[in-house]
Amino acid sequence: MVLKKLKSYGELVMFSHTLFSLPFALIAMIWAADGLPTATTMF
């Protein structure tokens, strides 16, 4: 039952699209911070 709810939520959020966009977000953070951002900025 929990897995079914988790799968349903994953389809709602389009989890695969989120995973695809993570590298681009990381590159943008590194570029904006002009190097590695602090841990608080990342989280």
PDB file of N, CA, C and O in Angstrom:
ATOM      1  N   MET A   1       0.825  -1.186   0.000  1.00  0.00           N
ATOM      2  CA  MET A   1       0.000   0.000   0.000  1.00  0.00           C
ATOM      3  C   MET A   1       0.880   1.263   0.000  1.00  0.00           C
ATOM      4  O   MET A   1       0.583   2.226  -0.707  1.00  0.00           O
ATOM      5  N   VAL A   2       1.933   1.255   0.775  1.00  0.00           N
ATOM      6  CA  VAL A   2       2.826   2.415   0.830  1.00  0.00           C
ATOM      7  C   VAL A   2       3.523   2.598  -0.513  1.00  0.00           C
ATOM      8  O   VAL A   2       3.670   3.725  -0.987  1.00  0.00           O
ATOM      9  N   LEU A   3       3.952   1.503  -1.127  1.00  0.00           N
ATOM     10  CA  LEU A   3       4.623   1.603  -2.424  1.00  0.00           C
ATOM     11  C   LEU A   3       3.686   2.139  -3.494  1.00  0.00           C
ATOM     12  O   LEU A   3       4.109   2.880  -4.381  1.00  0.00           O
ATOM     13  N   LYS A   4       2.428   1.771  -3.414  1.00  0.00           N
ATOM     14  CA  LYS A   4       1.446   2.263  -4.379  1.00  0.00           C
ATOM     15  C   LYS A   4       1.261   3.772  -4.239  1.00  0.00           C
ATOM     16  O   LYS A   4       1.167   4.488  -5.236  1.00  0.00           O
ATOM     17  N   LYS A   5       1.208   4.247  -2.999  1.00  0.00           N
ATOM     18  CA  LYS A   5       1.073   5.684  -2.768  1.00  0.00           C
ATOM     19  C   LYS A   5       2.327   6.418  -3.229  1.00  0.00           C
ATOM     20  O   LYS A   5       2.243   7.498  -3.812  1.00  0.00           O
ATOM     21  N   LEU A   6       3.492   5.825  -2.964  1.00  0.00           N
ATOM     22  CA  LEU A   6       4.742   6.437  -3.371  1.00  0.00           C
ATOM     23  C   LEU A   6       4.849   6.521  -4.891  1.00  0.00           C
ATOM     24  O   LEU A   6       5.311   7.525  -5.433  1.00  0.00           O
ATOM     25  N   LYS A   7       4.422   5.467  -5.568  1.00  0.00           N
ATOM     26  CA  LYS A   7       4.440   5.470  -7.028  1.00  0.00           C
ATOM     27  C   LYS A   7       3.480   6.522  -7.567  1.00  0.00           C
ATOM     28  O   LYS A   7       3.798   7.230  -8.522  1.00  0.00           O
ATOM     29  N   SER A   8       2.323   6.620  -6.961  1.00  0.00           N
ATOM     30  CA  SER A   8       1.340   7.613  -7.385  1.00  0.00           C
ATOM     31  C   SER A   8       1.887   9.027  -7.209  1.00  0.00           C
ATOM     32  O   SER A   8       1.708   9.875  -8.083  1.00  0.00           O
ATOM     33  N   TYR A   9       2.548   9.281  -6.093  1.00  0.00           N
ATOM     34  CA  TYR A   9       3.149  10.593  -5.843  1.00  0.00           C
ATOM     35  C   TYR A   9       4.269  10.855  -6.839  1.00  0.00           C
ATOM     36  O   TYR A   9       4.409  11.973  -7.334  1.00  0.00           O
ATOM     37  N   GLY A  10       5.058   9.845  -7.133  1.00  0.00           N
ATOM     38  CA  GLY A  10       6.147   9.994  -8.095  1.00  0.00           C
ATOM     39  C   GLY A  10       5.649  10.359  -9.472  1.00  0.00           C
ATOM     40  O   GLY A  10       6.291  11.142 -10.172  1.00  0.00           O
ATOM     41  N   GLU A  11       4.528   9.814  -9.875  1.00  0.00           N
ATOM     42  CA  GLU A  11       3.947  10.162 -11.162  1.00  0.00           C
ATOM     43  C   GLU A  11       3.398  11.582 -11.146  1.00  0.00           C
ATOM     44  O   GLU A  11       3.445  12.284 -12.155  1.00  0.00           O
ATOM     45  N   LEU A  12       2.884  11.993 -10.013  1.00  0.00           N
ATOM     46  CA  LEU A  12       2.336  13.344  -9.891  1.00  0.00           C
ATOM     47  C   LEU A  12       3.433  14.391 -10.042  1.00  0.00           C
ATOM     48  O   LEU A  12       3.239  15.394 -10.729  1.00  0.00           O
ATOM     49  N   VAL A  13       4.567  14.172  -9.417  1.00  0.00           N
ATOM     50  CA  VAL A  13       5.656  15.140  -9.408  1.00  0.00           C
ATOM     51  C   VAL A  13       6.546  15.007 -10.642  1.00  0.00           C
ATOM     52  O   VAL A  13       7.380  15.875 -10.901  1.00  0.00           O
ATOM     53  N   MET A  14       6.376  13.945 -11.393  1.00  0.00           N
ATOM     54  CA  MET A  14       7.240  13.637 -12.527  1.00  0.00           C
ATOM     55  C   MET A  14       8.677  13.506 -12.042  1.00  0.00           C
ATOM     56  O   MET A  14       9.555  14.282 -12.420  1.00  0.00           O
ATOM     57  N   PHE A  15       8.889  12.522 -11.208  1.00  0.00           N
ATOM     58  CA  PHE A  15      10.181  12.288 -10.562  1.00  0.00           C
ATOM     59  C   PHE A  15      11.303  12.165 -11.579  1.00  0.00           C
ATOM     60  O   PHE A  15      12.415  12.629 -11.327  1.00  0.00           O
ATOM     61  N   SER A  16      11.034  11.554 -12.714  1.00  0.00           N
ATOM     62  CA  SER A  16      12.092  11.406 -13.719  1.00  0.00           C
ATOM     63  C   SER A  16      12.520  12.764 -14.265  1.00  0.00           C
ATOM     64  O   SER A  16      13.702  12.966 -14.547  1.00  0.00           O
ATOM     65  N   HIS A  17      11.596  13.685 -14.418  1.00  0.00           N
ATOM     66  CA  HIS A  17      11.958  15.027 -14.889  1.00  0.00           C
ATOM     67  C   HIS A  17      12.778  15.757 -13.829  1.00  0.00           C
ATOM     68  O   HIS A  17      13.683  16.524 -14.155  1.00  0.00           O
ATOM     69  N   THR A  18      12.458  15.514 -12.568  1.00  0.00           N
ATOM     70  CA  THR A  18      13.211  16.142 -11.483  1.00  0.00           C
ATOM     71  C   THR A  18      14.655  15.648 -11.494  1.00  0.00           C
ATOM     72  O   THR A  18      15.585  16.445 -11.362  1.00  0.00           O
ATOM     73  N   LEU A  19      14.846  14.345 -11.649  1.00  0.00           N
ATOM     74  CA  LEU A  19      16.206  13.798 -11.694  1.00  0.00           C
ATOM     75  C   LEU A  19      16.980  14.326 -12.894  1.00  0.00           C
ATOM     76  O   LEU A  19      18.187  14.553 -12.804  1.00  0.00           O
ATOM     77  N   PHE A  20      16.295  14.522 -14.014  1.00  0.00           N
ATOM     78  CA  PHE A  20      16.958  15.027 -15.210  1.00  0.00           C
ATOM     79  C   PHE A  20      17.434  16.461 -15.009  1.00  0.00           C
ATOM     80  O   PHE A  20      18.477  16.840 -15.543  1.00  0.00           O
ATOM     81  N   SER A  21      16.700  17.257 -14.258  1.00  0.00           N
ATOM     82  CA  SER A  21      17.041  18.673 -14.112  1.00  0.00           C
ATOM     83  C   SER A  21      18.066  18.946 -13.014  1.00  0.00           C
ATOM     84  O   SER A  21      18.615  20.046 -12.959  1.00  0.00           O
ATOM     85  N   LEU A  22      18.338  17.986 -12.147  1.00  0.00           N
ATOM     86  CA  LEU A  22      19.271  18.218 -11.046  1.00  0.00           C
ATOM     87  C   LEU A  22      20.677  18.634 -11.497  1.00  0.00           C
ATOM     88  O   LEU A  22      21.234  19.560 -10.908  1.00  0.00           O
ATOM     89  N   PRO A  23      21.272  18.007 -12.498  1.00  0.00           N
ATOM     90  CA  PRO A  23      22.610  18.454 -12.918  1.00  0.00           C
ATOM     91  C   PRO A  23      22.626  19.901 -13.394  1.00  0.00           C
ATOM     92  O   PRO A  23      23.592  20.624 -13.150  1.00  0.00           O
ATOM     93  N   PHE A  24      21.567  20.326 -14.069  1.00  0.00           N
ATOM     94  CA  PHE A  24      21.501  21.702 -14.543  1.00  0.00           C
ATOM     95  C   PHE A  24      21.384  22.675 -13.372  1.00  0.00           C
ATOM     96  O   PHE A  24      21.980  23.752 -13.396  1.00  0.00           O
ATOM     97  N   ALA A  25      20.628  22.303 -12.364  1.00  0.00           N
ATOM     98  CA  ALA A  25      20.499  23.146 -11.173  1.00  0.00           C
ATOM     99  C   ALA A  25      21.843  23.247 -10.449  1.00  0.00           C
ATOM    100  O   ALA A  25      22.212  24.321  -9.974  1.00  0.00           O
ATOM    101  N   LEU A  26      22.565  22.146 -10.364  1.00  0.00           N
ATOM    102  CA  LEU A  26      23.879  22.160  -9.710  1.00  0.00           C
ATOM    103  C   LEU A  26      24.865  23.040 -10.472  1.00  0.00           C
ATOM    104  O   LEU A  26      25.617  23.803  -9.866  1.00  0.00           O
ATOM    105  N   ILE A  27      24.862  22.937 -11.786  1.00  0.00           N
ATOM    106  CA  ILE A  27      25.742  23.780 -12.597  1.00  0.00           C
ATOM    107  C   ILE A  27      25.395  25.252 -12.407  1.00  0.00           C
ATOM    108  O   ILE A  27      26.290  26.092 -12.301  1.00  0.00           O
ATOM    109  N   ALA A  28      24.119  25.566 -12.363  1.00  0.00           N
ATOM    110  CA  ALA A  28      23.690  26.958 -12.168  1.00  0.00           C
ATOM    111  C   ALA A  28      24.119  27.479 -10.801  1.00  0.00           C
ATOM    112  O   ALA A  28      24.528  28.634 -10.680  1.00  0.00           O
ATOM    113  N   MET A  29      24.030  26.628  -9.759  1.00  0.00           N
ATOM    114  CA  MET A  29      24.464  27.059  -8.426  1.00  0.00           C
ATOM    115  C   MET A  29      25.963  27.321  -8.392  1.00  0.00           C
ATOM    116  O   MET A  29      26.410  28.303  -7.798  1.00  0.00           O
ATOM    117  N   ILE A  30      26.735  26.455  -9.022  1.00  0.00           N
ATOM    118  CA  ILE A  30      28.194  26.629  -9.047  1.00  0.00           C
ATOM    119  C   ILE A  30      28.563  27.897  -9.820  1.00  0.00           C
ATOM    120  O   ILE A  30      29.455  28.642  -9.414  1.00  0.00           O
ATOM    121  N   TRP A  31      27.881  28.130 -10.916  1.00  0.00           N
ATOM    122  CA  TRP A  31      28.156  29.303 -11.731  1.00  0.00           C
ATOM    123  C   TRP A  31      27.774  30.582 -10.981  1.00  0.00           C
ATOM    124  O   TRP A  31      28.528  31.554 -10.995  1.00  0.00           O
ATOM    125  N   ALA A  32      26.620  30.587 -10.333  1.00  0.00           N
ATOM    126  CA  ALA A  32      26.162  31.779  -9.623  1.00  0.00           C
ATOM    127  C   ALA A  32      27.037  32.091  -8.411  1.00  0.00           C
ATOM    128  O   ALA A  32      27.247  33.257  -8.080  1.00  0.00           O
ATOM    129  N   ALA A  33      27.546  31.055  -7.751  1.00  0.00           N
ATOM    130  CA  ALA A  33      28.379  31.268  -6.575  1.00  0.00           C
ATOM    131  C   ALA A  33      29.834  31.532  -6.926  1.00  0.00           C
ATOM    132  O   ALA A  33      30.647  31.817  -6.047  1.00  0.00           O
ATOM    133  N   ASP A  34      30.166  31.436  -8.228  1.00  0.00           N
ATOM    134  CA  ASP A  34      31.538  31.605  -8.703  1.00  0.00           C
ATOM    135  C   ASP A  34      32.474  30.626  -8.014  1.00  0.00           C
ATOM    136  O   ASP A  34      33.553  30.996  -7.550  1.00  0.00           O
ATOM    137  N   GLY A  35      32.051  29.385  -7.956  1.00  0.00           N
ATOM    138  CA  GLY A  35      32.788  28.302  -7.311  1.00  0.00           C
ATOM    139  C   GLY A  35      31.805  27.434  -6.547  1.00  0.00           C
ATOM    140  O   GLY A  35      30.605  27.466  -6.816  1.00  0.00           O
ATOM    141  N   LEU A  36      32.294  26.680  -5.619  1.00  0.00           N
ATOM    142  CA  LEU A  36      31.394  25.828  -4.846  1.00  0.00           C
ATOM    143  C   LEU A  36      30.595  26.654  -3.826  1.00  0.00           C
ATOM    144  O   LEU A  36      31.180  27.394  -3.035  1.00  0.00           O
ATOM    145  N   PRO A  37      29.256  26.527  -3.842  1.00  0.00           N
ATOM    146  CA  PRO A  37      28.463  27.251  -2.859  1.00  0.00           C
ATOM    147  C   PRO A  37      28.581  26.610  -1.481  1.00  0.00           C
ATOM    148  O   PRO A  37      28.993  25.456  -1.362  1.00  0.00           O
ATOM    149  N   THR A  38      28.224  27.348  -0.456  1.00  0.00           N
ATOM    150  CA  THR A  38      28.271  26.800   0.889  1.00  0.00           C
ATOM    151  C   THR A  38      27.193  25.747   1.068  1.00  0.00           C
ATOM    152  O   THR A  38      26.251  25.671   0.280  1.00  0.00           O
ATOM    153  N   ALA A  39      27.335  24.935   2.104  1.00  0.00           N
ATOM    154  CA  ALA A  39      26.372  23.865   2.366  1.00  0.00           C
ATOM    155  C   ALA A  39      24.989  24.431   2.660  1.00  0.00           C
ATOM    156  O   ALA A  39      23.981  23.839   2.271  1.00  0.00           O
ATOM    157  N   THR A  40      24.933  25.572   3.343  1.00  0.00           N
ATOM    158  CA  THR A  40      23.624  26.159   3.653  1.00  0.00           C
ATOM    159  C   THR A  40      22.928  26.638   2.387  1.00  0.00           C
ATOM    160  O   THR A  40      21.702  26.571   2.297  1.00  0.00           O
ATOM    161  N   THR A  41      23.674  27.112   1.422  1.00  0.00           N
ATOM    162  CA  THR A  41      23.078  27.522   0.152  1.00  0.00           C
ATOM    163  C   THR A  41      22.523  26.321  -0.589  1.00  0.00           C
ATOM    164  O   THR A  41      21.456  26.401  -1.197  1.00  0.00           O
ATOM    165  N   MET A  42      23.230  25.224  -0.542  1.00  0.00           N
ATOM    166  CA  MET A  42      22.757  24.030  -1.255  1.00  0.00           C
ATOM    167  C   MET A  42      21.472  23.465  -0.663  1.00  0.00           C
ATOM    168  O   MET A  42      20.603  22.973  -1.383  1.00  0.00           O
ATOM    169  N   PHE A  43      21.366  23.544   0.659  1.00  0.00           N
ATOM    170  CA  PHE A  43      20.185  22.947   1.292  1.00  0.00           C
ATOM    171  C   PHE A  43      19.191  23.999   1.688  1.00  0.00           C
ATOM    172  O   PHE A  43      18.136  23.677   2.235  1.00  0.00           O
TER     173      PHE A  43
END
